[in-house]
Amino acid sequence: METAETNPPKRKREPTQRLKGSPLNEADWIDAATGILVDENVRGIRIDALCKKLGVTKGSFYWHFSGRPALLAILLQNWRKRMTTNVIDRLGAQTVDPTARLRALLALPRRSRSPKFARIEQSIRDWGRRDTQARDAVQEVDVIRLNYLEELFEQQGFAPAVAKRRAYIAYAMLMGDSVLRDTLDPNGADAMLDDIMDLLTQKETAL
């Protein structure tokens, strides 16, 4: 006779939480991992946690990635592309005017989706304080961004040494604004941006 012990009742399957109805792709895993990074920290990015979040088995994960280190490496690459190189490419497609590109960059923290991106940025940088791979990625991104700003100032006619100093000041303003706007968001953001542009681009001031 079969008993409850030999045939235990089947557990009810938990509802899936897939991001899309279609089969998951690499971007779905990266988005899910990024969400965990922001809400928790990098230690929360575990294969079992991701699979539960997406409502799939581990086999689906290993179809896309050889393991957790590979996922983390691609997550950093995605951040670099999405929040640095893609931004530079879009600016280049919009205008050739270096002053207009600079203004567009400095206005980024004021866009509607910027708070979300700022949280990702802060989470990546927090990760970089504890991990060499992430720290190297952050440093690489900072160098790319700073070099791009230097090019914008040089294209406006500033000498390389001056362009380098102004680029650093501009980057510090950009990064600071992305953080401070949560607690010290000033009125008249457009007027403030005008003041920043005047400060950074006036020829007679030695910064």
Buried (B, 14 or more C-beta within 10 A) or exposed (E): EEEEEEEEEEEEEEEEEBBEEEEBEEEBBBEBBBBBBBEEEBEBBEBEBBBEBBBBEEEBBEEBBEEBEEBBBBBBEBBBEBBBBEBBEEBEEEEEEBBEBBBBBBBBBBEEEBEEBBBBBEBBBBBBEEBEEBBEBBEEBBEBBBEBBBBBBBBBEBEEEBBBBBBBBBBEBBBEBBEEBEEEEEEEBEEBBEEBBEBBBEEEEEE
